[in-house]
Amino acid sequence: MRHSPRPTGLSLNRRQVLATTAAAGASLPSLAQSGGQHAIEVEVKVQELLHAANPLLVGSNTPWVYGSEGLMDHDGRWRDGPANRAKELAPTVLRYPGVPDTYHWKQGLGPVAQRKPVFTYPGQPFQKIFYGTIEFLEACEHVGAQPLIELNMHQGSDAELAQQAAEWVRFTNHQTHVSRLSGKPLPKVLYWELGNEPYVMERNHPLYLKTEHFARRVNAVLAAIKAVDPSIKVGLPFALDTYSGRPWRPNSEIATVVGEHLGWAKKMLDGIERPQDLSFLAVHWYMPLITGATNAEGYPVALGSDEQLYWGAAAGSETLRRVPGLINELWRQHPKTAKLPLPRIGVTEYNSYFTSTRIKDKEIRQNGYVMTQGGALFVADLLRMMAHEPQMELGAHWSLNGNWIFGAFEVLTQANPPPVRPAFHALKMFRRLLAGGHIVASQVKVETTAKATGISFSAAWPNMPLASAVAARQGKTVQVVVINKDPARAGAIRLSLPGVQVQAASVEQVQAKALFDSPGLPEASTLVRPEVQLDTKRGGVQWQMGPASYGLATLTLA
């Protein structure tokens, strides 16, 4: 989500620039001291193929500022540690430049020494573009990712920005650029996005555009870039007024757009001349995201307890699962799109996000919960949900590295490679699960809870299952991600594959001492390989998971 104004300082992110978060405690019990266990039965029907696994769901974001958050030094040289860690994660999509509203791509060309400091964003210092278009494409080559470029839709006139965008497409797709890393041609850019979160830019912002004007600008830019390269896939920033799909009303649920942009989705469809030229609708998914009024001490009124925050994050995927269906309903009902195929969905930003509150210029501990096991569980469960949805075009975690609380690994460190944050493990597991083959049918039998009563954007989920799973098959290899959402009890996993024999099985899983312990530090989560009991004849596998943990089982069929 966009926040402004942003103070100057350490951060390289496009939201708020904040200092390092202090270590956070938690009111939930220590996971290591939790007692008891509950049964989690997972049945995987390996013969029932649902749809192709989509590896593009495990992408990431790399903003241009500060040399992409420290991937490059101030001399434009790659830093070995972060670059190697990025290659280990191997995101399948990289989205750039992260701060497109004021980004003029030609300012990032040529020898780094000759590039001049440029305006970044209100509240940020002028700086050189060390991480320009060529460097970005080299990063994509380095990690094996599809490039996704966000276009500047705000700083300039309709005609100027259409021309600038068209020239950028021509530069990347009609010219051949040779990689300094490999000597090979750099990848072309298939995916383009028409700006970033314009629906949360408030009226007092110097680059504010009315919704109707933004739609007209989309027409100009979309026509210009498709004329240069008709094969590109273009995404439109899209948001319903609420996650329930109902019109926003005061004192009801929280709006996902700012007041000036209420009705954004319908107004976009009203104003766009050729919706058939759009390849996907770009949405951003964060949970539970506490916003709104603060109390006398400066804390958000809606903050709630650690327990409420945990269950809000744990239930967030269900709130978001309903969004594609609500978009489809609007699409079918609108006269301009009723006869068109349903739109693909690109989740161009996703992560857990609890709050971004400062009191007397100090972080509150809940800010750092993104960098804990509790935050990573949401990422894992969201990826599980998206993997089940064939309408998804791609997904990009916010973000790759550093970036205050959001990066998958740290950069402000001398360690080589730099330490990872808990979400890194979830992304890496799903990178393996979705590498190829097909999603197959699976079902989970587990107890439910009534504790997911809803907080902020995360709606109540009555009788929420205490575990979830997703399975994929590629040849004789079956992989299953299992998530134990119970924060108090270990999970006794019984995985069955009816009708087949399992020749070998291994499990790796991520667990922690406490849900919100040691944010951003290596001890925030631990990767372990539990003992596995294998029944080769009945196709059964058993193991135990810690409380609030997730894991990947890899099975070889006979």
C-alpha positions in Angstrom: 0.0 0.0 0.0 1.1 3.5 -0.7 1.8 5.8 2.2 2.8 9.5 2.1 4.6 11.6 3.0 7.6 9.3 3.5 10.5 10.5 5.7 14.0 10.3 4.5 16.3 7.7 6.0 17.4 4.1 5.6 14.6 2.6 3.7 14.6 2.0 0.0 10.9 1.1 -0.2 8.1 2.9 -1.9 5.9 3.0 1.2 7.5 4.5 4.3 11.2 4.9 5.0 11.6 3.7 8.6 14.4 2.7 10.8 15.2 -0.9 11.9 12.4 -2.4 13.9 13.1 -3.2 17.5 12.8 -6.9 18.6 9.2 -7.8 19.3 7.7 -10.0 22.0 4.4 -11.7 21.7 1.4 -12.3 24.0 0.8 -15.7 22.3 2.4 -18.7 24.0 5.9 -19.8 23.0 5.5 -22.4 20.3 8.3 -24.5 21.8 6.3 -24.7 25.1 2.9 -25.4 23.6 1.4 -28.7 24.5 -0.5 -31.5 22.8 -1.1 -32.3 19.2 -4.0 -32.5 16.7 -4.5 -34.8 13.7 -4.1 -33.5 10.2 -5.2 -35.9 7.5 -4.3 -35.0 3.9 -5.5 -37.1 1.0 -3.8 -36.5 -2.4 -5.5 -37.9 -5.6 -2.5 -38.0 -7.9 -4.5 -39.2 -10.9 -6.9 -36.2 -10.7 -5.1 -33.4 -12.5 -6.7 -30.0 -12.0 -4.6 -27.5 -14.1 -1.0 -26.8 -14.9 1.1 -25.6 -12.0 2.0 -21.9 -12.5 5.6 -21.1 -11.6 5.0 -17.4 -12.3 3.2 -17.0 -8.9 6.6 -17.0 -7.1 7.9 -13.7 -8.4 9.3 -10.7 -6.6 9.8 -6.9 -6.7 13.1 -5.0 -7.2 12.7 -1.2 -6.9 15.3 1.0 -8.6 16.1 3.1 -5.6 19.4 2.6 -3.8 20.7 0.2 -6.4 17.7 -2.1 -5.9 17.8 -2.0 -2.2 21.5 -2.9 -2.0 21.8 -5.5 -4.8 24.3 -3.0 -6.3 26.8 -0.7 -4.6 27.1 3.0 -5.3 29.6 2.4 -8.1 27.1 0.2 -10.0 28.8 -3.0 -9.1 27.0 -6.2 -8.1 27.3 -7.2 -4.5 28.1 -10.9 -4.4 26.2 -11.8 -1.3 22.8 -10.4 -2.1 23.1 -11.4 -5.8 23.8 -15.0 -4.9 21.0 -15.1 -2.4 18.6 -13.8 -5.1 19.8 -16.5 -7.4 19.1 -19.1 -4.7 15.6 -17.9 -4.3 15.2 -17.8 -8.1 12.0 -15.7 -8.4 10.2 -16.4 -11.6 9.1 -12.8 -12.2 10.9 -9.5 -11.3 8.9 -6.3 -11.2 10.5 -3.0 -11.7 11.0 0.0 -11.1 8.9 -0.1 -7.9 8.5 3.7 -7.8 7.2 4.3 -11.3 5.2 7.5 -10.7 8.3 9.7 -11.1 10.6 7.3 -13.0 12.0 8.4 -16.3 13.8 5.4 -17.7 16.2 7.2 -20.0 17.8 8.8 -16.9 19.1 5.3 -16.0 21.0 4.6 -19.2 24.7 5.0 -20.0 27.8 4.7 -17.8 26.9 4.9 -14.1 29.6 7.5 -13.5 27.9 9.8 -16.0 24.3 9.4 -14.6 23.1 12.4 -12.7 21.1 12.4 -9.4 17.4 12.5 -10.1 14.2 13.1 -8.2 12.9 9.9 -6.6 9.8 10.6 -4.7 8.5 13.2 -2.2 10.5 13.0 1.0 13.3 11.1 -0.6 16.8 12.4 -1.5 17.9 12.8 -5.1 20.0 9.9 -6.2 21.6 8.3 -9.2 19.8 5.4 -11.0 22.4 2.7 -10.4 19.8 0.1 -11.2 18.6 1.1 -14.6 16.8 -0.8 -17.4 19.9 -2.7 -18.5 20.9 -3.6 -14.9 17.3 -4.8 -14.3 17.3 -7.0 -17.3 20.7 -8.4 -16.2 19.1 -9.2 -12.8 16.3 -11.1 -14.6 18.9 -13.0 -16.5 20.9 -13.8 -13.3 17.9 -15.3 -11.5 16.0 -16.7 -14.5 13.0 -14.4 -14.1 10.4 -12.9 -16.5 10.8 -9.1 -16.5 7.7 -7.0 -15.6 8.0 -3.3 -16.0 5.7 -0.7 -14.4 5.1 2.4 -16.5 5.2 6.0 -15.3 1.5 7.1 -15.5 1.7 10.3 -13.5 4.6 12.7 -14.1 3.9 14.2 -17.5 1.1 14.8 -19.9 -0.9 12.0 -21.6 1.0 12.4 -24.8 4.4 12.7 -23.1 3.9 9.5 -21.1 2.5 7.6 -24.0 5.6 8.5 -26.0 7.9 7.6 -23.1 6.3 4.3 -22.6 6.3 3.4 -26.3 10.0 4.3 -26.5 10.7 2.0 -23.5 8.9 -0.9 -25.2 10.9 -0.2 -28.4 14.2 -0.1 -26.4 13.6 -3.4 -24.7 11.9 -5.4 -27.4 13.1 -4.1 -30.7 16.7 -3.6 -29.8 19.2 -6.2 -28.8 21.2 -5.6 -25.6 24.1 -7.8 -24.6 24.5 -8.9 -21.0 27.7 -7.8 -19.2 27.3 -10.9 -17.1 27.0 -13.6 -19.8 27.7 -11.9 -23.1 24.3 -13.2 -24.3 21.3 -11.1 -25.5 19.2 -9.8 -22.6 15.6 -11.0 -22.2 12.7 -9.1 -23.9 10.0 -7.7 -21.7 6.7 -9.5 -22.1 4.8 -8.0 -19.1 4.0 -4.3 -18.6 1.9 -2.7 -15.9 0.1 0.7 -16.3 1.4 2.4 -13.1 1.2 1.5 -9.5 -1.7 1.8 -7.0 -3.2 5.0 -8.5 -6.4 4.3 -6.6 -4.8 5.1 -3.2 -3.2 8.4 -4.4 -5.0 11.1 -2.4 -6.2 14.5 -3.7 -3.4 16.4 -1.9 -0.7 14.4 -3.7 1.2 16.5 -6.3 0.7 13.8 -8.9 -2.9 13.1 -8.2 -5.2 12.2 -11.1 -8.9 11.9 -11.1 -10.1 8.3 -11.8 -11.7 9.4 -15.1 -8.5 11.1 -16.2 -6.4 8.0 -15.3 -8.7 6.0 -17.6 -8.1 8.4 -20.5 -4.4 8.2 -19.9 -4.6 4.4 -20.0 -6.2 4.6 -23.4 -3.3 6.8 -24.7 -0.5 4.7 -23.2 -2.1 1.3 -24.0 -2.6 2.2 -27.7 1.0 3.5 -27.9 2.7 0.5 -26.5 0.6 -2.1 -28.3 1.3 -0.3 -31.5 5.1 -0.9 -30.9 4.7 -4.5 -29.9 1.3 -6.2 -30.1 2.6 -9.3 -28.4 3.2 -7.7 -25.0 0.9 -8.5 -22.0 -0.4 -5.4 -20.3 -1.9 -5.2 -16.8 -4.2 -2.5 -15.4 -4.1 -1.6 -11.7 -7.4 -2.7 -10.3 -9.3 -2.6 -7.0 -12.8 -3.1 -5.8 -14.0 -0.7 -3.2 -14.2 -3.4 -0.6 -13.0 -7.0 -0.3 -16.6 -8.1 0.1 -17.6 -6.5 -3.2 -20.2 -4.4 -1.5 -20.3 -0.6 -2.0 -18.4 1.1 0.8 -20.5 2.9 3.4 -19.2 4.9 6.4 -18.7 2.9 9.6 -18.9 -0.3 7.7 -16.0 -2.4 6.3 -12.7 -0.7 5.3 -12.4 0.6 1.8 -9.5 -0.6 -0.3 -9.3 2.7 -2.3 -9.1 6.2 -1.0 -12.3 8.3 -1.0 -11.6 10.2 -4.2 -11.4 6.9 -6.1 -14.5 5.1 -4.8 -16.0 3.2 -7.7 -12.5 2.7 -9.3 -13.2 -0.6 -10.9 -16.4 0.4 -12.6 -15.0 3.7 -13.7 -12.0 2.0 -15.3 -14.3 -0.3 -17.3 -16.5 2.7 -18.2 -13.5 4.8 -19.5 -11.2 2.2 -21.2 -11.8 2.1 -24.9 -10.2 -1.3 -25.6 -10.4 -3.6 -22.6 -9.7 -6.5 -24.9 -6.1 -5.2 -25.1 -5.6 -5.9 -21.4 -4.0 -9.2 -20.6 -4.5 -9.1 -16.8 -5.8 -7.0 -13.9 -3.1 -6.1 -11.4 -4.1 -6.4 -7.7 -2.1 -6.0 -4.5 -2.8 -8.3 -1.6 -1.7 -7.6 2.0 -3.1 -8.9 5.2 -4.3 -8.0 7.8 -3.0 -4.4 7.3 -4.2 -2.4 10.4 -5.0 1.2 9.4 -7.2 4.1 10.6 -7.5 6.2 13.7 -5.1 6.2 16.6 -5.7 6.4 20.3 -4.2 8.9 22.7 -1.0 6.9 22.9 -0.6 6.8 19.2 -1.5 3.2 18.6 -4.0 2.2 15.9 -7.4 1.8 17.5 -8.0 -1.4 15.4 -4.6 -2.9 16.3 -5.9 -5.6 18.6 -3.9 -8.2 20.5 -1.2 -10.4 19.1 -3.6 -13.3 19.1 -6.1 -11.3 17.0 -3.3 -10.3 14.6 -2.2 -13.9 14.2 -5.7 -15.2 13.4 -6.3 -12.2 11.1 -3.2 -13.1 9.1 -4.1 -16.8 9.2 -7.6 -16.1 7.8 -6.5 -13.5 5.2 -6.2 -15.9 2.3 -10.0 -16.7 2.5 -10.9 -13.0 2.2 -8.7 -12.7 -0.8 -9.8 -16.0 -2.4 -13.2 -14.4 -3.1 -11.8 -11.4 -5.0 -11.4 -13.1 -8.4 -15.0 -14.2 -8.4 -16.2 -10.7 -7.5 -14.1 -9.2 -10.3 -15.6 -11.8 -12.7 -19.1 -10.8 -11.6 -18.4 -7.1 -12.4 -16.7 -8.1 -15.7 -19.7 -10.2 -16.8 -22.2 -7.4 -16.0 -20.4 -4.5 -17.6 -21.5 -3.8 -21.2 -18.0 -3.3 -22.5 -16.6 -6.6 -21.1 -19.6 -8.9 -20.9 -18.7 -10.7 -24.1 -15.0 -10.8 -23.5 -13.1 -13.7 -21.8 -12.8 -13.4 -18.1 -9.7 -11.4 -17.1 -6.5 -13.0 -15.8 -5.4 -11.8 -12.4 -1.8 -10.6 -11.7 -1.0 -10.2 -8.0 1.9 -7.8 -8.6 2.4 -7.3 -4.9 1.7 -9.6 -2.0 3.0 -10.0 1.6 1.8 -10.0 5.2 1.5 -6.4 6.5 0.5 -5.7 10.1 1.1 -2.0 10.6 3.5 0.8 10.0 3.1 2.9 13.1 5.7 5.2 14.7 5.2 6.7 18.1 7.6 9.5 19.1 9.8 8.6 16.1 10.1 5.0 17.3 8.8 1.8 15.7 6.1 -0.2 17.5 7.0 -3.9 17.8 4.0 -5.0 15.6 5.6 -3.3 12.6 8.2 -6.1 12.5 5.7 -9.0 12.5 6.1 -9.3 8.7 9.6 -10.6 9.4 8.4 -13.5 11.7 6.9 -16.9 11.4 3.4 -15.4 11.8 4.0 -13.3 8.7 5.5 -16.1 6.7 2.5 -18.4 7.4 0.3 -15.9 5.6 2.6 -15.9 2.6 2.6 -19.7 2.5 -1.2 -19.9 2.8 -1.7 -17.2 0.2 0.5 -19.0 -2.3 -1.4 -22.2 -1.5 -4.6 -20.4 -2.3 -3.3 -18.9 -5.5 -1.8 -22.2 -6.7 -5.4 -23.6 -6.6 -6.7 -20.7 -8.8 -6.3 -21.3 -12.6 -7.2 -17.6 -13.3 -4.0 -16.4 -11.9 -1.5 -15.0 -14.4 1.4 -14.2 -12.1 2.4 -13.1 -8.6 5.2 -11.0 -7.2 6.1 -10.9 -3.5 7.0 -7.5 -2.1 9.9 -7.6 -2.1 13.2 -9.3 -2.9 15.6 -7.9 -0.4 16.0 -5.3 2.3 13.1 -2.8 1.9 12.5 -2.1 5.6 10.4 -5.0 6.8 9.3 -6.5 3.5 12.3 -8.1 1.8 12.8 -11.9 1.7 16.4 -11.4 2.8 18.4 -8.8 4.5 21.0 -6.5 2.8 22.2 -4.2 5.6 24.8 -6.7 6.7 28.3 -7.8 6.0 27.3 -11.5 6.0 27.8 -13.4 2.7 25.3 -14.7 1.9 23.0 -12.4 3.9 20.5 -13.9 6.3 17.1 -14.7 5.1 13.8 -13.8 6.6 11.0 -16.4 7.3 9.1 -15.7 4.1 12.2 -16.7 2.1 11.6 -20.3 3.0 7.9 -20.2 2.0 8.8 -18.7 -1.4 11.5 -21.2 -2.0 9.2 -24.1 -1.2 6.6 -22.9 -3.6 9.2 -22.3 -6.2 9.9 -26.0 -6.1 6.2 -27.1 -5.9 5.2 -25.0 -8.9 8.2 -25.6 -11.1 6.2 -27.8 -13.5 3.6 -30.5 -13.8 0.0 -30.1 -12.6 -1.9 -29.2 -9.5 -3.7 -32.3 -8.3 -6.8 -32.8 -6.2 -6.3 -32.9 -2.5 -8.4 -32.5 0.6 -7.6 -31.9 4.3 -9.5 -33.4 7.3 -8.7 -31.3 10.4 -10.4 -29.6 13.3 -11.7 -26.1 12.9 -11.6 -23.0 15.1 -13.9 -20.1 15.8 -11.0 -17.7 16.7 -10.7 -16.1 13.3 -13.2 -13.4 14.1 -11.8 -10.8 11.7 -9.6 -7.8 12.1 -9.1 -4.8 9.7 -9.2 -6.1 6.1 -9.2 -9.8 7.1 -12.9 -10.8 7.3 -14.1 -13.3 9.9 -13.8 -17.0 8.9 -16.2 -19.0 11.0 -15.0 -22.6 11.5 -11.7 -22.0 9.9 -9.8 -25.2 9.3 -6.6 -25.4 11.3 -4.6 -26.8 8.4 -4.4 -26.4 4.6 -2.5 -28.1 1.8 -1.8 -28.0 -1.9 -0.2 -30.8 -4.1 1.5 -30.9 -7.5 2.6 -33.8 -9.6 5.3 -33.9 -12.2 5.9 -37.4 -13.6 6.7 -39.7 -10.6 7.4 -36.9 -8.3 4.6 -35.6 -6.0 5.1 -32.5 -3.8 2.8 -31.4 -1.1 2.8 -28.2 1.0 1.1 -28.6 4.4 0.4 -25.7 6.7 -0.4 -26.2 10.4 -2.2 -23.0 11.5 -2.7 -24.1 15.1 -0.4 -21.9 17.2 -0.7 -24.1 20.3 -0.4 -27.7 19.1 1.8 -29.8 16.9 0.3 -31.4 13.9 0.3 -35.2 13.5 0.4 -35.5 9.7 -1.1 -38.5 8.0 -0.6 -38.1 4.2 -2.3 -40.7 2.0 -2.1 -41.2 -1.8 -4.9 -43.7 -2.7 -4.2 -46.1 -5.6 -0.4 -45.6 -5.8 2.7 -46.8 -4.0 5.3 -44.4 -2.6 8.9 -45.4 -3.1 10.6 -42.7 -1.1 9.6 -39.6 0.9 11.3 -36.6 2.6 10.0 -33.6 4.4 11.5 -30.2 5.2 9.5 -27.7 7.2 9.9 -24.3 8.8 9.1 -23.7 12.5 9.9 -21.2 15.2 10.1 -20.7 18.9 7.3 -18.1 18.9 5.0 -16.6 16.3 6.3 -13.1 16.5 9.7 -13.7 17.9 13.0 -12.1 16.7 11.6 -10.3 13.6 14.1 -10.2 10.8 16.8 -12.3 12.6 17.9 -15.8 11.6 16.4 -17.3 14.7 12.9 -16.0 13.7 12.4 -19.4 12.0 14.3 -22.6 11.5 14.4 -25.0 8.6 14.3 -28.6 9.9 13.9 -32.1 8.3 11.7 -34.3 10.6 11.8 -38.0 10.7 9.3 -39.5 8.2 7.4 -42.8 8.5 6.7 -44.4 5.1 4.2 -47.1 4.2 5.3 -48.0 0.7 2.4 -50.4 0.1 -0.5 -48.2 1.1 1.0 -45.0 -0.2 1.0 -43.4 3.3 3.4 -40.9 4.9 3.4 -39.7 8.5 5.4 -37.1 10.3 5.0 -34.4 13.0 4.9 -30.6 12.4 5.5 -28.0 15.1 2.8 -25.5 16.0 2.2 -22.8 13.4 4.6 -24.3 10.9 4.6 -25.2 7.2 6.5 -27.8 5.2 7.1 -29.4 1.9 6.8 -33.2 1.4 8.6 -34.6 -1.7 7.4 -38.1 -2.7 8.7 -40.5 -5.3 6.1 -42.9 -6.8 7.0 -46.5 -7.5 
